[in-house]
Amino acid sequence: MTYQNTLPIVDTAFIMVCIVMAVFFLALPLPSNKGLNNYRLSLRFLAGAYLIMAILNIVVMFFDISLDNFISMEILTMASFQAALFAITLIILLKPQFNTKSYLIKQIIPIIILNILYLLVSNRWGDPQIFNFDGLIKLVFHPAVIVREFFLLFYIFQLVYLTRLFFAQERLFDNKIDNYFADNLKLHLPGVRYCYYAALTVGIGALMSCFILSNKWELIFTVIYALFYMAFGIYYIQYPRTFIHIEPAIYVQENSKEEFSKANRRINWIQLKKQILEDKYYLADGVNIQEMAQYLKIGRTTLSTFINNNEGMNFNLWINKLRVEEAKSLLIAYPNYSLAQIAELVGYSEASNFSRQFKQITAESPSVWRQNNKA
C-alpha cells in the first residue's frame, strides 16, 4: 500500500479520535468543586479545539486541499493555536487559578491579526506556492511570503515563551507541594511534564512540516498527531482524581494577616521546634504542614515561614532530614530490623521512598550506611 493510499485512512482515524475525545471532554462528570472551575472551562476549550481539528481535516479531505507549501500559513495557524491551547490547559493542572479566558485570548489575537494581514496582502499581491528552498530564496521579499516568514518567527517565539512559562509554573507548583507534604513522591505530577514534552515535540514536528514536503513525512506526522491527541485526552480527564489530594497545597485558605492571636505571635521558632522534636510529630505517617500547624496551634503560612527562614529549607526536606536522623539511630540500635520496618517506624509508607530520601540526604543507601556505621 502506498503512502498516498494510506493517508486518507490515517486522516480518517485522526478525525474519529478528535470527535470521540471531544465528546468525552463535554460529557465528563466532575465533582462540584470551585477549585475545578478553570479545569471545567479548559475541557470545553479542548473539546472545541478537537472538533475544530476534526472539521479542518474533513475540509482538507473533502475539497482535496493541498498543504504542500513552504511555510504554509494553514499549518502555522493550526500549530500556533494548538500550541497555545495545550500549554495553557497543562498549566491549569499545575495552577488551577490560571486565568484561562484572558490568557487564551492574548495568545489568539496575534494569530488572528497575522491571518487578516495575510488575507489582505495575498489578495493584493497574490500567494505564491513554494516547494523548495530555492523557491523560498527567490520569493523571500514577496509581501505574502514576508507575512508567512513573520508568522514562522512568531511561532518559534511562541514555543519558546510557552515552554518558559510552563516550566516556571511547574517550579512554583513543586515548591507548593514540597512546602505542604512530607510524602510527596506521587504528587509532583510528572505526567504533566511528559505531556508537555510530547506537545512540544508535536509542535516542533509541525514546524518541520513547513519545510518537509513529502507524503511519507505527512503520514508519519499524522500518526504521531493522532496518538498524541488520544493520549493527551486520556491523561487530561484523569486529573480530578489527583486534584483532591493536591488541592490543600495549591489553595491557601487561611489569611496570613489574621491567623494569629497576640499570644500566638509571641511564640518563637525555638519553642515550636523543641515541641516538634520532643513529641516526634515528624514521624507521623503522611504528616503535612496543615496538620502540624493545627497540632502546634498556629497558622500554616507562619509555620512554613518559620521553617523556610530558620532552617533554610522547605517543609518536605526538613521533615525528611529529621526522619533520616531518626532512622540512623534505629539502623544502629536494631540491626536485625529490615529496612521496611525502619521505614515504617520513621513515618514512611513505602520502603522505596525511605531509601530514596535516605540516599538523597546522606549520599548512601540505608543498607550501605548501616554496614559502614556498625561500630
N, C-alpha and C positions, 0 to 999 in steps of 0.2 A: 504494500500500500504506500503511495507516495505521500509526501508531506502535504501537498495541496489537497489531496483527498481526505487526509486525516484532520486538517484544520477545522472544517465545519463540525466534525464530531466533538472535538475538544471545545470549540466555541459554544456549542450547544450545552455541553456538560457544565461549562463555566456559568452560562446563563441560568441553568437549573440550580446550581449551588447558590448563586446570588439571590434568587427568588425564594428558595427554601429557607435560607438563613434570615432573610428579611422578615418572613412570616414568623419565624421563631422569635426574633427581636421584639416584634409587636405583640406577640401573644404571651411572652414570658411573664408569669405571675411573680410579683415582688411583694415583700412584706411592707406594711405601711410604716416606713421609717423615713423621717425627714432627711436623714443623712444620705439617703439614696436618691434624692430628688434629681441631682445633676446626672446621676447614673441612668435614671429613667429617661431623661432628656437625651442622653448620649445614645441610648438604644434606639430612639426614634430617628436620630441623625444617621445612625448606622444603617437602619432599615431603609431610609431614603437613599443613602449612598449606594447600598447594594442594589436597590431597584433601579437607580439611575444607571449603574454599570450594566445591568441586565438589558435595559432599554437601549442604551448606546450600542451594545453589541448586537442586539436584534436589528437596529437600524443599519449598522455596518454590513451585516449579513444579508439583510433583505434588499438593500439598494446596491450591494456589491461595491461598497466604498473602499477605495484603496488608501491605506495608511503608509504606503511606501514613498516616503518623502523625508529628506534630511531635515532634522529639527522640525518635526511635524507639530504643528500648532495643536492638533487634536490630541496627540499623545501627551504633550506637555500640559494641556489643560486638565485632562483626566488625572495625570500623575500628580500634578500640583494640588488639586482638590483632594485627592485621596491621601496625600502625604499629610496635609493639614488635619484632615479628619481622623486618621489613625493615630497621629501623635497626640491630639487633644483627647481622644477617647481613652488612650492609655494613661495620660496624665491624670485623668479623672479617677482612675483606680488608685493612684497614689495620693491625690488631693481632691477628695470629693467636693470641696468648696470651690473648685476651679470654675470660673465664670464661663460656661460653655458658649452661650449665645454670642456675647460680645466678642469673645476671642475668636470664634469661628468666623464672625463677620469681618473682623480685621484681617484675617487670613484670606478671605474670599474676595474682598474688594480689589486688591491688586490684580487678581486673576480676571475679574470682570473687566477692569479698566484696560488691561492688555488685550483682551479679546475684542472689545469695542474698537480700540485703536487699530487692531489688526484688520477688522472688517472694513473700516474706513479707508485704510491705506491700500489694502488689496483691491477694493472696489475702484480706487482711483488709479493705481499703478499696476494692478494685476498681481497674481500669486504664482510665481514660477515653481515648477516641480524640479527638485534637485535630487539626484540619485547617487552622487559620489562627492568626494572632497574636492575634486577638480571643479565640478559644477558649483560647489559652495564658494570656492575662492573667486570664481568669475562673477558671481552674483552677490558677493558679500556686502556690497553697498546698495543693493536694491532695497527700497523702502520697506516692502513686506518682509524681506529676509532680515532686515535690521530689527524689526519688531520681534521676529521669531528668535533671533540671537539674544535680544534683550530678555525675552521670556526664559530662554535657556539659562542665562546668568541668574535671573531671579529664582528659578527653580533650584539651582545649585546653592544659592544663598539660603533659600528656604529649608533645604535639607540640613545644612549646617546649623542654622538658627534653631530649628525644631529639635535637633539632636542635643544641642547645648541646653535648651530649655528642659527637655525630658530628663537628662541626667542631673541637672540642678534640682529638679523636683524629686528625683529618686533619692538624692543625698539628704534632702530635707525629710523625706519620709523615713529613711533609715534612721536618722537622728531621733525622730519621734518614737519609733519602735524601740530603739536602744535606751531611750530615756524613760520608758514605761515598763517594759517586760524584762524579767530576769532570764526567762527561757524564750528566746525569740527565733530559734533556728528555722522554724517553718513559717515565720511571719514577715519575712523581708520581701516576699512576692518576687522571687527570681523569674517566675514565668512571665511577669510583665516586661522585664528586661529582655528576655528571649523573644517575646512578641515584637518588641521594638526593633531588635536586631533583624528579625525576619522582615518587618515592614520597611526598614531602611534598605535591606538587600533588594527587596522588590522595587523600591524607589530608585535605587541605582540601576537595576535592570531596566526600568522604564527610561532612564537617562541613556543607557546604551542603545535602546531601541530607536533613539533619534538618529543613530549613526550606522546601525547594522540593519541593512535591508535584505533579509533572507527569510524564506519560508521555514527553514529549519529552526532559526532563532525564534521566529514568531511562534512556532509550535511549542518549543521548549519553554518559552516565557509564559505562554498562555497556560500550560500545565502547572507551572510554578505558581502563577497568579491564582488559579482555581484552588490549588491545595492550600495556599496561604489564606485565602478568603474563608475557606471552610474551617481550617484550624483556628484562625483568629476568632471567628464567631463562636466556636465551641468553647474556647477558653474564656471568652468575654462573658458569656451567660452564666458562668460558674462563680463569678465574683461575689455575689451576695453571701455565699457560704463562708467566705473568708472575712467579709466586712463585719460580721457580727463579732469576730474575735479582735479585729484591729480598731474598731470604732472608738473605744475608750482612749486609745493612744493618739488618734488624729483629731479628736474633738476634746478640747479642754473646756469642761463645763463650769469650772469654778472661776470666780472673779478674783484675780490675784490681789486686787486692792482691798477686798473686803473679807478675805478668807481667814484673817487672824483677828482674834480679840487682843486687847492690850497685853493681857497676861501671856498669850502665846508668843507675841512679838519679843518678849524678854527672854525666851528660851534660845539658847545658843547652840551651835552645832556640836560643841564638845559634849554637852549634856545628852543631846539626841543620839550621837554616835555611841556614847557609853551605854545608853539603854539598848540600842540595837545589838551591840556586841555582847552585852551581858545576857540578854534574852535569846540571843542567836536566832533572831527573827529571819535572818537572811537564809536560813536553812529550810524555811517553809517551802513545800513543793508548789511550784507555779506562782510564787510571790510576784506581785507587781508593785509599782510605785504608789498606786492609788490605795491599795490595801495597807502598805507600810505607813503611808501618811495618815490613814484613819487610825491605825494602831498607835501611832505617836500623837494623835490628836492635833495634827497640823494640816496645812494645805498641801496638795500635790505639787503645785508650782513652786512653793517655797522649799519643799524637800528636795526637789530636782535642782533648784538653785544652790542650796547648801552643798549637795554632792558635787555638782559641777565646779563650784567656786573653791571649795575647800579640799576636795580630793583630786581635782584636776582631771576628772573622767566622768563618763555618763553612768547612769544607774546600772545598766546592764554589766558594764565592765567592772564596776565597783563590787557588785554582788558576787560576780563570778570570781573575783580575786579573793574575797572573803571565803567563799566556798572552797576554793583551791587550797587556801591556807589550812582550812579545817580538814580537808582531805589529806593533806600531807601528814598531819598528826595521826589520823586514823590509819593511813597506809603503814606507818611505823608501829603504831600501837596494836594493830590487829593484822599481823602478817598472813593469817590464814583466810582473811576475808577476801572474797572475789571483788573485782572492780565494779561489778554490777551492784554488790552490796554497799560498797563505799559510795558509789554514785547516789544510791537511794538515801543513804544517811545524810548526805550533804545537799539534798534537795533536787537532784536531777531525776527526771522520769525516764530518761534513756541513757544507758551507759555510753553509747556512741557520742552523745552530746557532751557528757562529762569528759571523755577522753579528748575530744576536740578542744574544749575550753582549757583543760589542764595543759595540753601541749602548746596552745596558743600563748598561755601566760608564762609557762616555765621553760618552753622550748624542748621539753621532753615528754614522752608519753607517761601515764601513771605507772605502768609496769616497769619501764626503764628507770624512772625516778625512784621507785621503791627499791629496785635492785642496787642502785648507786648509793642509796642512803640507809642501808641496813644497819650499819654501825651506829 
